[in-house]
Amino acid sequence: MKSRVGIADVAREAHVSIGTVSNVFNRPEIVAVPTRVRVLSAIERLGYVRSENARVLRGQPSRIIAVLVHDLTNPYCMTLVQGAEEAARAAGLAVLVYTSARNATEEAQCLALLTEHEIRGVLITSADTSNSFMAALERAGIPFVLMDHDARDGSTQACSVAIDDVAGGRLAVQHLLDGGHRTIGFISGPQNLAQVGQRRTGALEALVHAGIPATALREWVCPTMTVASGRNAGRNLLGIVNRPTALFCANDLLALGVLQGLRETGLRVPNDVAVIGCDDIEYSSSASVPLTSLQRVGRTVGATAVRLLEAETTLPGGEHNHVQVVLIPELAVRSSTAARTAELRREHDPVK
């Protein structure tokens, strides 16, 4: 097998010292342009690839970061990864993507891989991991930033980038209230997910602010936040007494499934039931009925997390203060909530 080309080989090929080759990589501004061109040409001819391990051994930070997500099939998770990759590429960093460690054995294996690859740090989505895993990262000296998780409560000592899901839930239900709806359902997901609870809290706040009792929010809990779960929820709405005229879904996958389920039962969106989703994934605007959805800017979350990690790993030890960034979602209004507004307003707020 052909031996790997080293920095000494590049130096011989370019007729310069090893120190000059190192300067071309690390301090190119101090190398004369003709010499720099000669070294870069030698690198290209030989196919030289820098050793990340050697870089770390010289005391320089690794250029590899890891992104740990809980579900690569979830389009929103992929927007987090895309945002992280774009920001990392601009900073000259590479990204390794891992799926969640779901038990102690997987946690140990994942930690071993992260350590072996000389990772600069890890970006973690909030549903990915346990406190024990984050504690293991701390013991291993591996910095991490939480994505889609608000650490302002001090429960975790780390940088974080979150979206204000309470504000999002409030915004979604207020939009429905403004459209004349007074019977609203919440299609939710697993109760252990903090984001689901936060969206519910925001929805309840909007109702109470409008003078409607919190008990008026009817909730259907789905075991998973998938299209299949949403489809089942949509099918089950037919025949319900006092069926809600509007539904707020905890994510867009549920909402897209609800659209399918409602269509199968003959209920029309938005004429019979208005639907709002959350995340504004790529497929939302091109659904059979374009979906109104909360825009949760996953790419911005991923990119911001990379910048926080880069800042934390660039400053000398002990000088970094953890930063918690919270972004406010906006509502992309589309056809799924567009109809019946005037009719509903007359029904619930008749002229006296």
C-alpha positions in Angstrom: 0.0 0.0 0.0 1.3 3.4 -0.9 2.6 5.3 2.1 0.9 8.6 3.1 2.5 11.8 1.9 3.9 13.9 4.8 4.9 17.4 5.3 8.6 16.5 4.8 7.7 15.2 1.3 6.1 18.5 0.4 9.2 20.4 1.7 11.5 18.3 -0.5 9.3 18.6 -3.5 9.1 22.4 -3.1 12.8 22.8 -2.1 11.9 24.6 1.1 12.1 23.8 4.8 9.4 22.0 6.8 8.9 25.3 8.7 8.1 27.1 5.5 5.5 24.5 4.6 4.0 24.9 8.1 3.9 28.7 7.7 2.1 28.4 4.4 -0.7 26.6 6.3 -0.8 28.6 9.4 0.7 32.0 8.7 0.6 32.4 4.9 1.0 36.2 5.1 4.6 35.9 6.2 5.6 33.7 3.2 6.7 35.3 0.0 4.1 34.8 -2.8 6.5 32.9 -5.2 7.4 30.5 -2.3 3.8 30.1 -1.3 2.8 29.3 -4.9 5.7 26.7 -5.1 4.6 25.0 -1.9 0.9 24.9 -2.9 1.8 23.4 -6.3 3.9 20.7 -4.5 0.9 20.0 -2.3 -1.4 19.5 -5.3 1.1 17.4 -7.2 1.7 15.0 -4.2 -1.9 15.0 -3.0 -0.9 15.9 0.5 -3.6 16.0 3.2 -3.0 17.6 6.5 -3.1 15.3 9.6 -5.7 16.5 12.1 -4.1 14.5 14.8 -0.7 16.2 14.2 -2.4 19.6 14.3 -4.0 18.8 17.7 -0.7 17.4 19.1 0.9 20.8 18.2 -1.7 22.4 20.6 -4.0 23.8 17.9 -7.7 23.3 18.1 -9.2 20.5 16.0 -11.1 21.6 12.8 -13.7 18.9 13.2 -17.0 19.4 15.1 -19.7 16.8 15.7 -23.5 17.3 15.3 -25.7 15.0 17.3 -29.3 14.8 16.2 -32.1 12.6 17.4 -33.7 11.8 14.0 -32.1 12.2 10.6 -35.5 11.5 8.9 -37.0 14.6 10.5 -36.7 17.5 8.0 -36.4 20.1 10.8 -33.4 18.2 12.2 -31.8 18.3 8.8 -32.2 22.1 8.6 -30.2 22.2 11.9 -27.5 20.1 10.3 -27.5 22.2 7.1 -27.1 25.5 9.0 -24.3 24.0 11.1 -22.5 22.7 8.0 -22.8 26.0 6.1 -21.4 28.0 9.1 -18.7 25.4 9.7 -17.6 25.4 6.1 -17.3 29.2 6.2 -15.1 28.9 9.3 -12.8 26.2 7.7 -14.3 23.4 9.9 -15.6 20.0 9.0 -18.7 18.3 10.4 -19.4 14.8 11.5 -23.1 13.9 12.0 -24.2 11.3 14.6 -27.6 10.1 15.6 -28.6 10.1 19.2 -27.1 7.9 21.9 -30.3 6.3 23.4 -28.8 4.1 26.2 -25.7 3.8 28.3 -23.9 1.5 25.8 -24.5 3.8 22.9 -23.5 6.8 25.0 -20.1 5.1 25.8 -19.5 4.2 22.1 -20.4 7.7 20.9 -18.1 9.3 23.5 -15.3 7.0 22.5 -15.7 8.0 18.8 -15.8 11.7 19.6 -12.7 11.4 21.7 -10.9 9.3 19.0 -11.6 11.8 16.3 -10.1 14.7 18.3 -13.4 16.5 18.1 -13.3 20.3 18.7 -16.8 20.2 20.2 -20.3 18.9 19.8 -23.6 20.4 18.9 -26.5 18.6 20.6 -30.2 18.8 19.8 -32.2 18.9 23.0 -34.0 15.5 22.6 -30.8 13.7 21.8 -29.2 12.9 25.0 -29.3 12.6 28.8 -27.7 14.7 31.5 -25.4 11.8 32.1 -24.1 12.1 28.5 -23.5 15.8 28.8 -21.7 15.1 32.1 -19.5 12.6 30.3 -18.6 15.2 27.7 -17.6 17.6 30.5 -15.4 14.9 32.1 -13.8 14.3 28.8 -13.1 18.0 28.3 -15.2 18.1 25.1 -17.1 21.5 24.8 -20.7 21.3 23.6 -23.5 23.7 22.6 -27.2 22.8 22.9 -29.5 23.4 19.9 -33.2 23.9 20.1 -33.0 24.0 23.9 -33.2 26.9 26.3 -30.6 26.7 29.0 -31.4 30.0 30.6 -32.9 28.2 33.7 -29.3 27.1 34.6 -30.2 23.4 34.6 -27.2 22.9 32.2 -24.0 24.9 32.2 -23.6 25.3 28.4 -24.1 27.7 25.6 -27.5 27.2 23.9 -29.6 28.3 20.9 -33.3 28.0 21.3 -36.5 29.2 19.7 -39.2 30.7 22.0 -41.8 28.0 21.6 -44.1 29.6 24.2 -44.2 32.7 22.0 -44.7 30.4 19.0 -47.7 28.7 20.5 -49.2 32.0 21.5 -48.7 33.4 18.0 -50.3 30.4 16.3 -53.4 30.3 18.4 -53.8 34.1 18.3 -53.8 33.9 14.5 -56.7 31.4 14.8 -58.5 33.6 17.3 -58.1 36.6 15.0 -59.7 34.4 12.3 -62.8 34.0 14.4 -62.1 30.5 15.7 -63.1 29.7 19.3 -63.0 25.9 19.4 -59.4 25.0 18.9 -57.6 21.6 19.1 -53.9 20.9 19.8 -52.4 17.9 18.1 -49.4 17.2 20.3 -46.6 14.7 20.6 -44.7 12.8 23.3 -45.2 14.6 26.6 -41.5 14.3 27.6 -40.5 16.7 24.8 -40.0 20.2 26.3 -40.9 21.9 23.1 -44.4 20.3 23.0 -45.1 21.5 26.5 -43.9 25.0 25.7 -46.1 25.2 22.6 -49.1 24.1 24.6 -48.3 26.8 27.3 -48.3 29.5 24.6 -51.5 28.2 23.1 -53.2 28.4 26.6 -51.9 31.8 27.2 -53.4 33.1 24.0 -56.8 31.6 24.9 -56.8 33.1 28.5 -55.7 36.5 27.2 -58.7 36.4 24.9 -61.0 35.6 27.8 -61.5 32.0 26.9 -60.9 29.3 29.6 -57.8 27.2 29.2 -60.1 24.1 29.4 -61.4 25.1 26.0 -58.2 23.8 24.3 -58.8 20.2 23.3 -55.7 18.1 23.0 -55.0 14.9 21.1 -51.7 13.3 22.2 -49.8 11.5 19.4 -47.2 8.8 20.3 -44.8 10.2 17.6 -44.5 13.5 15.8 -44.8 11.9 12.3 -47.1 12.1 9.3 -48.6 8.7 10.2 -49.6 9.9 13.7 -51.0 13.0 12.3 -53.0 11.1 9.7 -54.6 9.0 12.4 -55.4 12.1 14.4 -57.1 13.7 11.4 -59.2 10.5 10.7 -60.4 10.5 14.3 -61.9 14.0 14.1 -64.8 12.8 12.1 -67.9 12.4 14.2 -66.5 14.2 17.3 -69.2 16.2 19.1 -68.3 19.9 19.0 -65.5 19.3 16.6 -62.8 22.1 16.7 -62.9 24.5 13.8 -59.1 24.8 13.9 -56.1 22.7 14.8 -52.7 23.7 16.0 -50.2 20.9 15.4 -47.0 20.5 17.4 -44.9 20.1 14.2 -45.4 20.1 10.4 -45.1 16.4 10.0 -48.2 16.0 12.2 -49.9 18.8 10.3 -49.2 17.2 6.9 -50.6 13.9 8.2 -53.7 15.7 9.6 -54.3 17.2 6.2 -54.3 13.7 4.7 -56.5 12.3 7.4 -59.1 15.1 7.1 -59.2 14.7 3.3 -59.9 11.0 3.7 -62.8 11.7 6.0 -64.3 14.3 3.6 -63.5 17.3 5.8 -62.2 20.3 3.9 -59.3 22.4 4.9 -59.7 25.3 5.7 -63.5 25.4 5.0 -64.4 22.8 7.7 -61.2 22.8 9.8 -58.2 25.2 9.7 -54.8 23.8 10.3 -51.5 25.3 11.6 -48.2 23.5 11.7 -44.8 24.3 13.3 -41.3 24.3 11.8 -42.2 25.5 8.3 -40.3 22.6 6.7 -39.8 22.6 2.9 -42.8 20.5 2.1 -45.3 22.8 4.0 -45.7 25.4 1.3 -46.2 22.7 -1.4 -48.8 20.5 0.4 -52.2 19.8 -1.2 -53.4 22.7 0.9 -50.4 25.0 1.5 -49.8 24.9 5.2 -49.7 27.9 7.6 -46.8 27.2 9.9 -44.5 28.7 12.5 -41.1 29.5 11.0 -38.5 28.1 13.5 -35.4 28.9 11.4 -33.5 25.7 11.9 -30.6 26.8 9.7 -30.1 29.9 11.9 -30.1 27.7 15.0 -27.4 25.5 13.5 -25.3 28.3 12.3 -25.5 30.2 15.5 -24.5 27.1 17.5 -21.4 26.7 15.4 -20.4 30.3 16.1 -20.9 29.9 19.8 -18.8 26.7 19.8 -16.1 28.4 17.8 -16.0 31.3 20.3 -15.9 28.9 23.2 -13.0 26.8 21.8 -11.0 29.8 20.6 -10.7 31.7 23.9 -8.2 30.6 26.5 -9.5 28.3 29.2 -11.7 30.0 31.9 -12.4 33.2 29.9 -15.6 32.0 28.2 -19.0 33.0 29.5 -21.8 30.7 28.4 -24.3 32.5 26.1 -28.0 31.6 25.7 -29.5 32.8 22.5 -33.3 32.7 22.1 -34.9 33.4 18.7 -38.6 34.5 18.1 -40.5 32.5 15.5 -42.7 34.1 12.9 -45.8 32.8 11.2 -46.0 32.0 7.5 -49.7 32.4 6.7 -51.0 30.2 3.8 -54.2 28.6 2.6 -54.8 26.2 5.4 -56.1 28.9 7.6 -57.5 31.3 5.0 -61.3 30.6 4.8 -64.4 31.1 7.0 -63.0 34.1 8.8 -66.0 36.4 8.2 -68.5 33.6 8.9 -66.9 32.6 12.1 -66.6 36.2 13.4 -70.4 36.7 12.7 -71.1 33.4 14.5 -69.0 34.1 17.7 -69.2 37.9 17.8 -72.7 38.8 16.5 -73.6 42.4 16.0 -75.7 43.5 19.0 
